[in-house]
Each structure stands twice: as C-alpha cells, then as structure tokens.
C-alpha cells in the first residue's frame, strides 16, 4: 500500500525563482523509493499566511497521511515554519523531532540549532524537515521506519493494535524489520 505524502518547501528564494528547490524533490525521491505516493509538491515563501493556509488546507482535506515541510526551521529572522506549524497542529509529537535532532547530532553539532517540530491535526501528521537537501533526506530517513505505524494509529487501523499486542508479548529487540507493520490502504479521504 502506498502511503500518501505532501511536501511543502518554505523558501523565499525558491518561491521567487532565484534558486531551484532541490530539497523538496530530494525528499520526494526518497519517499517514492520507499513506496510512498507524493500527492502534492509546492513551494511558498517564508510568509505566515501562505504556510498556514497550505498546511491547514492539506491537513483538513486529508490529502496526505503526512505533510512534510522543508525549510524555515533555523535561526534566520524569516525562519517561521515551526511557529506556523504549532498554530496548525492540535497535538505535538515531540519524539519525532527529538529523534531527528539526536541522529543529526552524530553528523554535525549544528543539528542542535534545528527548531523542527512535529504534530498532528486530525488524522494527518505534519513534520518539519531542514531546508538543505542532504539534511532533509537524512532527517527523513530517521523517522521513515516509524511513520507507517504512526499512520496506522492515526487512522485507527487494526494492524497498529496487533503490533502493540506483539510488543507486549516480546521485547521490541526481538521484532525483526521483516515484522514491521504492514497495512491495507487507510480509508481514502
């Protein structure tokens, strides 16, 4: 089954056509290599209203299981993606952003400057990725293995509950990657 993703690149220069968006397509490629269907790919400037409206619309229409933002997570004065994301989500999912930061710290100390957040609106997960193609894909790879289970939980799929039962019967170290949850397609929006 193909999980659905939408990718929103947040970049003033890419939105003005002054720079090619390479991070969004890099995330798209990695998702598609892992069997995901990318249903939207859009570039917007670092403007609150454009980011907010896009995230809200995509989440409320359930166009995708996961909406990935790319860019706008640093310390720059116009880096507002985390603040906008917090206005859209209803519940935070801090473990995802913490895992990305922790894994990135093994590659560069600058990872601690990431302000990425993750959270849930309805049944849609929204996840902030960094703006560099390399860092965006590296961060994606950290969370990619757990996203199917997160989706199953959000969509109340029976497979999610079966995994929890198996985990109660055995330690998670005994679960091989071949036993990762698989799912039928969640109810289409």
Secondary structure, DSSP 8 states (H G I E B T S, - for coil): ---EEEEEEE-HHHHTTSS---HHHHHHHHHHHTT-EEEEEEEE-S-HHHHHHHHHHHHHTT--SEEEEES--SSSTT--HHHHHHHH-SEE-HHHHHHHHHHHHTT-GGGGG----EEEETTEEEEEE-SSHHHHHHHHHHHHHHHHHHHHHHTT-HHHHHHHHHHHHS-GGG--GGGS---------
